[in-house]
Amino acid sequence: MQPMRFPLPAGALALAALMSGPVLAQARPDTLAMSCRDAAALVNARGAVVLGTGPNIYDRYVREIRFCSAAEQLKPEWVKTRDNPQCFVGYTCYVPSRDNNQAR
């Protein structure tokens, strides 16, 4: 004997999809609400993370070169945190060019 199957109405599927949206979209960590120690620890623990550093401002910060692509190099980065206007959190990856041999 086969189990009975009940088709779900299309509206139920659409509602389920809409309700799962906020769960999937998570806000990025905001350095302005974090201590310097916490922001640096987050980058160190994850290896690579996108951090918000101000209204509509964000970047990807990494712990080490292995989180960059082969053509990229590391640039040290300092960001503003709740307790420190110049907190070293890690590095950003950048592609050096012929005209710009130094970090941007």
RODREN-715864 format. One record per residue (C-alpha): residue number from 1; residue in three letters; chain; x, y, z. Coordinates in nm, 4 decimals, decimal comma. Example, Ala and Ser with C-alpha at 12.3 -4.5 7.8 and 13.67 -1.06 7.14 Angstrom:
RODREN-715864
<bafi><nr>1</nr><rest>ala</rest><kette>A</kette><X>1,2300</X><Y>-0,4500</Y><Z>0,7800</Z></bafi>
<bafi><nr>2</nr><rest>ser</rest><kette>A</kette><X>1,3670</X><Y>-0,1060</Y><Z>0,7140</Z></bafi>
end
This chain:
RODREN-715864
<bafi><nr>1</nr><rest>met</rest><kette>A</kette><X>0,0000</X><Y>0,0000</Y><Z>0,0000</Z></bafi>
<bafi><nr>2</nr><rest>gln</rest><kette>A</kette><X>0,1404</X><Y>0,3375</Y><Z>-0,0994</Z></bafi>
<bafi><nr>3</nr><rest>pro</rest><kette>A</kette><X>0,1214</X><Y>0,6401</Y><Z>0,1316</Z></bafi>
<bafi><nr>4</nr><rest>met</rest><kette>A</kette><X>-0,1327</X><Y>0,9051</Y><Z>0,0398</Z></bafi>
<bafi><nr>5</nr><rest>arg</rest><kette>A</kette><X>0,0116</X><Y>1,2224</Y><Z>-0,1058</Z></bafi>
<bafi><nr>6</nr><rest>phe</rest><kette>A</kette><X>-0,1594</X><Y>1,5573</Y><Z>-0,0784</Z></bafi>
<bafi><nr>7</nr><rest>pro</rest><kette>A</kette><X>-0,0568</X><Y>1,8234</Y><Z>-0,3283</Z></bafi>
<bafi><nr>8</nr><rest>leu</rest><kette>A</kette><X>0,0253</X><Y>2,1631</Y><Z>-0,1813</Z></bafi>
<bafi><nr>9</nr><rest>pro</rest><kette>A</kette><X>-0,1556</X><Y>2,4598</Y><Z>-0,3321</Z></bafi>
<bafi><nr>10</nr><rest>ala</rest><kette>A</kette><X>0,0690</X><Y>2,7040</Y><Z>-0,5188</Z></bafi>
<bafi><nr>11</nr><rest>gly</rest><kette>A</kette><X>-0,0192</X><Y>2,9788</Y><Z>-0,2681</Z></bafi>
<bafi><nr>12</nr><rest>ala</rest><kette>A</kette><X>0,1187</X><Y>2,7720</Y><Z>0,0214</Z></bafi>
<bafi><nr>13</nr><rest>leu</rest><kette>A</kette><X>0,4469</X><Y>2,7219</Y><Z>-0,1634</Z></bafi>
<bafi><nr>14</nr><rest>ala</rest><kette>A</kette><X>0,4749</X><Y>3,0943</Y><Z>-0,2403</Z></bafi>
<bafi><nr>15</nr><rest>leu</rest><kette>A</kette><X>0,4013</X><Y>3,1826</Y><Z>0,1228</Z></bafi>
<bafi><nr>16</nr><rest>ala</rest><kette>A</kette><X>0,6682</X><Y>2,9391</Y><Z>0,2446</Z></bafi>
<bafi><nr>17</nr><rest>ala</rest><kette>A</kette><X>0,9218</X><Y>3,0926</Y><Z>0,0060</Z></bafi>
<bafi><nr>18</nr><rest>leu</rest><kette>A</kette><X>0,8421</X><Y>3,4459</Y><Z>0,1225</Z></bafi>
<bafi><nr>19</nr><rest>met</rest><kette>A</kette><X>0,8683</X><Y>3,3519</Y><Z>0,4884</Z></bafi>
<bafi><nr>20</nr><rest>ser</rest><kette>A</kette><X>1,2122</X><Y>3,1940</Y><Z>0,4419</Z></bafi>
<bafi><nr>21</nr><rest>gly</rest><kette>A</kette><X>1,3564</X><Y>3,5143</Y><Z>0,2875</Z></bafi>
<bafi><nr>22</nr><rest>pro</rest><kette>A</kette><X>1,4407</X><Y>3,7000</Y><Z>0,6095</Z></bafi>
<bafi><nr>23</nr><rest>val</rest><kette>A</kette><X>1,6126</X><Y>3,3929</Y><Z>0,7463</Z></bafi>
<bafi><nr>24</nr><rest>leu</rest><kette>A</kette><X>1,8403</X><Y>3,3735</Y><Z>0,4442</Z></bafi>
<bafi><nr>25</nr><rest>ala</rest><kette>A</kette><X>1,9202</X><Y>3,7448</Y><Z>0,4314</Z></bafi>
<bafi><nr>26</nr><rest>gln</rest><kette>A</kette><X>2,1331</X><Y>3,8244</Y><Z>0,7314</Z></bafi>
<bafi><nr>27</nr><rest>ala</rest><kette>A</kette><X>2,2758</X><Y>4,1644</Y><Z>0,8129</Z></bafi>
<bafi><nr>28</nr><rest>arg</rest><kette>A</kette><X>2,6536</X><Y>4,1923</Y><Z>0,7902</Z></bafi>
<bafi><nr>29</nr><rest>pro</rest><kette>A</kette><X>2,8415</X><Y>4,2640</Y><Z>1,1143</Z></bafi>
<bafi><nr>30</nr><rest>asp</rest><kette>A</kette><X>2,8769</X><Y>4,6385</Y><Z>1,1821</Z></bafi>
<bafi><nr>31</nr><rest>thr</rest><kette>A</kette><X>3,2151</X><Y>4,7481</Y><Z>1,3170</Z></bafi>
<bafi><nr>32</nr><rest>leu</rest><kette>A</kette><X>3,0641</X><Y>5,0698</Y><Z>1,4556</Z></bafi>
<bafi><nr>33</nr><rest>ala</rest><kette>A</kette><X>2,8665</X><Y>4,8558</Y><Z>1,7016</Z></bafi>
<bafi><nr>34</nr><rest>met</rest><kette>A</kette><X>3,1605</X><Y>4,6281</Y><Z>1,7894</Z></bafi>
<bafi><nr>35</nr><rest>ser</rest><kette>A</kette><X>3,4688</X><Y>4,6663</Y><Z>2,0031</Z></bafi>
<bafi><nr>36</nr><rest>cys</rest><kette>A</kette><X>3,8018</X><Y>4,6630</Y><Z>1,8216</Z></bafi>
<bafi><nr>37</nr><rest>arg</rest><kette>A</kette><X>3,8883</X><Y>4,3343</Y><Z>1,9865</Z></bafi>
<bafi><nr>38</nr><rest>asp</rest><kette>A</kette><X>3,5610</X><Y>4,1727</Y><Z>1,8727</Z></bafi>
<bafi><nr>39</nr><rest>ala</rest><kette>A</kette><X>3,5938</X><Y>4,2967</Y><Z>1,5130</Z></bafi>
<bafi><nr>40</nr><rest>ala</rest><kette>A</kette><X>3,9514</X><Y>4,1692</Y><Z>1,4812</Z></bafi>
<bafi><nr>41</nr><rest>ala</rest><kette>A</kette><X>3,8560</X><Y>3,8390</Y><Z>1,6461</Z></bafi>
<bafi><nr>42</nr><rest>leu</rest><kette>A</kette><X>3,5704</X><Y>3,7913</Y><Z>1,3987</Z></bafi>
<bafi><nr>43</nr><rest>val</rest><kette>A</kette><X>3,8030</X><Y>3,8298</Y><Z>1,0991</Z></bafi>
<bafi><nr>44</nr><rest>asn</rest><kette>A</kette><X>4,0568</X><Y>3,6012</Y><Z>1,2636</Z></bafi>
<bafi><nr>45</nr><rest>ala</rest><kette>A</kette><X>3,7997</X><Y>3,3330</Y><Z>1,3471</Z></bafi>
<bafi><nr>46</nr><rest>arg</rest><kette>A</kette><X>3,6239</X><Y>3,3275</Y><Z>1,0072</Z></bafi>
<bafi><nr>47</nr><rest>gly</rest><kette>A</kette><X>3,9301</X><Y>3,3884</Y><Z>0,7914</Z></bafi>
<bafi><nr>48</nr><rest>ala</rest><kette>A</kette><X>3,7293</X><Y>3,6112</Y><Z>0,5566</Z></bafi>
<bafi><nr>49</nr><rest>val</rest><kette>A</kette><X>3,4215</X><Y>3,8197</Y><Z>0,6352</Z></bafi>
<bafi><nr>50</nr><rest>val</rest><kette>A</kette><X>3,2304</X><Y>4,1149</Y><Z>0,4920</Z></bafi>
<bafi><nr>51</nr><rest>leu</rest><kette>A</kette><X>3,2058</X><Y>4,3887</Y><Z>0,7555</Z></bafi>
<bafi><nr>52</nr><rest>gly</rest><kette>A</kette><X>2,9971</X><Y>4,7020</Y><Z>0,7504</Z></bafi>
<bafi><nr>53</nr><rest>thr</rest><kette>A</kette><X>3,2065</X><Y>5,0044</Y><Z>0,8463</Z></bafi>
<bafi><nr>54</nr><rest>gly</rest><kette>A</kette><X>2,9489</X><Y>5,2811</Y><Z>0,8131</Z></bafi>
<bafi><nr>55</nr><rest>pro</rest><kette>A</kette><X>2,6145</X><Y>5,3579</Y><Z>0,6519</Z></bafi>
<bafi><nr>56</nr><rest>asn</rest><kette>A</kette><X>2,6120</X><Y>5,1694</Y><Z>0,3188</Z></bafi>
<bafi><nr>57</nr><rest>ile</rest><kette>A</kette><X>2,9893</X><Y>5,1099</Y><Z>0,3444</Z></bafi>
<bafi><nr>58</nr><rest>tyr</rest><kette>A</kette><X>3,1347</X><Y>4,7613</Y><Z>0,3598</Z></bafi>
<bafi><nr>59</nr><rest>asp</rest><kette>A</kette><X>3,4322</X><Y>4,5570</Y><Z>0,2476</Z></bafi>
<bafi><nr>60</nr><rest>arg</rest><kette>A</kette><X>3,5687</X><Y>4,2055</Y><Z>0,2696</Z></bafi>
<bafi><nr>61</nr><rest>tyr</rest><kette>A</kette><X>3,8421</X><Y>4,1581</Y><Z>0,5278</Z></bafi>
<bafi><nr>62</nr><rest>val</rest><kette>A</kette><X>4,0713</X><Y>3,8564</Y><Z>0,5435</Z></bafi>
<bafi><nr>63</nr><rest>arg</rest><kette>A</kette><X>4,3093</X><Y>3,6984</Y><Z>0,7926</Z></bafi>
<bafi><nr>64</nr><rest>glu</rest><kette>A</kette><X>4,5748</X><Y>3,5903</Y><Z>0,5426</Z></bafi>
<bafi><nr>65</nr><rest>ile</rest><kette>A</kette><X>4,6699</X><Y>3,5648</Y><Z>0,1749</Z></bafi>
<bafi><nr>66</nr><rest>arg</rest><kette>A</kette><X>4,5092</X><Y>3,2225</Y><Z>0,1254</Z></bafi>
<bafi><nr>67</nr><rest>phe</rest><kette>A</kette><X>4,1673</X><Y>3,3953</Y><Z>0,1340</Z></bafi>
<bafi><nr>68</nr><rest>cys</rest><kette>A</kette><X>4,2607</X><Y>3,6012</Y><Z>-0,1743</Z></bafi>
<bafi><nr>69</nr><rest>ser</rest><kette>A</kette><X>4,2789</X><Y>3,4933</Y><Z>-0,5372</Z></bafi>
<bafi><nr>70</nr><rest>ala</rest><kette>A</kette><X>4,6132</X><Y>3,4067</Y><Z>-0,6977</Z></bafi>
<bafi><nr>71</nr><rest>ala</rest><kette>A</kette><X>4,6605</X><Y>3,7500</Y><Z>-0,8607</Z></bafi>
<bafi><nr>72</nr><rest>glu</rest><kette>A</kette><X>4,5825</X><Y>3,9458</Y><Z>-0,5434</Z></bafi>
<bafi><nr>73</nr><rest>gln</rest><kette>A</kette><X>4,8000</X><Y>4,0787</Y><Z>-0,2645</Z></bafi>
<bafi><nr>74</nr><rest>leu</rest><kette>A</kette><X>4,7254</X><Y>4,1862</Y><Z>0,0924</Z></bafi>
<bafi><nr>75</nr><rest>lys</rest><kette>A</kette><X>4,6717</X><Y>4,5406</Y><Z>0,2131</Z></bafi>
<bafi><nr>76</nr><rest>pro</rest><kette>A</kette><X>4,6492</X><Y>4,6072</Y><Z>0,5894</Z></bafi>
<bafi><nr>77</nr><rest>glu</rest><kette>A</kette><X>4,3225</X><Y>4,7729</Y><Z>0,6913</Z></bafi>
<bafi><nr>78</nr><rest>trp</rest><kette>A</kette><X>4,2143</X><Y>4,9812</Y><Z>0,9878</Z></bafi>
<bafi><nr>79</nr><rest>val</rest><kette>A</kette><X>3,8458</X><Y>5,0542</Y><Z>1,0490</Z></bafi>
<bafi><nr>80</nr><rest>lys</rest><kette>A</kette><X>3,6453</X><Y>5,2551</Y><Z>1,2969</Z></bafi>
<bafi><nr>81</nr><rest>thr</rest><kette>A</kette><X>3,4918</X><Y>5,0537</Y><Z>1,5807</Z></bafi>
<bafi><nr>82</nr><rest>arg</rest><kette>A</kette><X>3,2834</X><Y>5,1465</Y><Z>1,8828</Z></bafi>
<bafi><nr>83</nr><rest>asp</rest><kette>A</kette><X>3,5954</X><Y>5,1975</Y><Z>2,0978</Z></bafi>
<bafi><nr>84</nr><rest>asn</rest><kette>A</kette><X>3,8734</X><Y>5,2716</Y><Z>1,8490</Z></bafi>
<bafi><nr>85</nr><rest>pro</rest><kette>A</kette><X>3,8787</X><Y>5,5107</Y><Z>1,5501</Z></bafi>
<bafi><nr>86</nr><rest>gln</rest><kette>A</kette><X>4,1665</X><Y>5,3154</Y><Z>1,3894</Z></bafi>
<bafi><nr>87</nr><rest>cys</rest><kette>A</kette><X>4,1330</X><Y>4,9454</Y><Z>1,4665</Z></bafi>
<bafi><nr>88</nr><rest>phe</rest><kette>A</kette><X>4,3461</X><Y>4,6969</Y><Z>1,2740</Z></bafi>
<bafi><nr>89</nr><rest>val</rest><kette>A</kette><X>4,1063</X><Y>4,4174</Y><Z>1,1761</Z></bafi>
<bafi><nr>90</nr><rest>gly</rest><kette>A</kette><X>4,3077</X><Y>4,2360</Y><Z>0,9105</Z></bafi>
<bafi><nr>91</nr><rest>tyr</rest><kette>A</kette><X>4,3625</X><Y>4,2814</Y><Z>0,5404</Z></bafi>
<bafi><nr>92</nr><rest>thr</rest><kette>A</kette><X>4,1801</X><Y>4,3409</Y><Z>0,2142</Z></bafi>
<bafi><nr>93</nr><rest>cys</rest><kette>A</kette><X>4,2749</X><Y>4,1666</Y><Z>-0,1089</Z></bafi>
<bafi><nr>94</nr><rest>tyr</rest><kette>A</kette><X>4,3699</X><Y>4,3824</Y><Z>-0,4058</Z></bafi>
<bafi><nr>95</nr><rest>val</rest><kette>A</kette><X>4,5126</X><Y>4,3377</Y><Z>-0,7530</Z></bafi>
<bafi><nr>96</nr><rest>pro</rest><kette>A</kette><X>4,8340</X><Y>4,5331</Y><Z>-0,8078</Z></bafi>
<bafi><nr>97</nr><rest>ser</rest><kette>A</kette><X>4,8685</X><Y>4,7042</Y><Z>-1,1435</Z></bafi>
<bafi><nr>98</nr><rest>arg</rest><kette>A</kette><X>5,1616</X><Y>4,8302</Y><Z>-1,3503</Z></bafi>
<bafi><nr>99</nr><rest>asp</rest><kette>A</kette><X>5,0791</X><Y>5,1890</Y><Z>-1,2594</Z></bafi>
<bafi><nr>100</nr><rest>asn</rest><kette>A</kette><X>5,0261</X><Y>5,1165</Y><Z>-0,8922</Z></bafi>
<bafi><nr>101</nr><rest>asn</rest><kette>A</kette><X>5,2953</X><Y>4,8949</Y><Z>-0,7439</Z></bafi>
<bafi><nr>102</nr><rest>gln</rest><kette>A</kette><X>5,1988</X><Y>5,0008</Y><Z>-0,3916</Z></bafi>
<bafi><nr>103</nr><rest>ala</rest><kette>A</kette><X>4,8847</X><Y>4,9130</Y><Z>-0,1993</Z></bafi>
<bafi><nr>104</nr><rest>arg</rest><kette>A</kette><X>4,6005</X><Y>5,1422</Y><Z>-0,2981</Z></bafi>
end
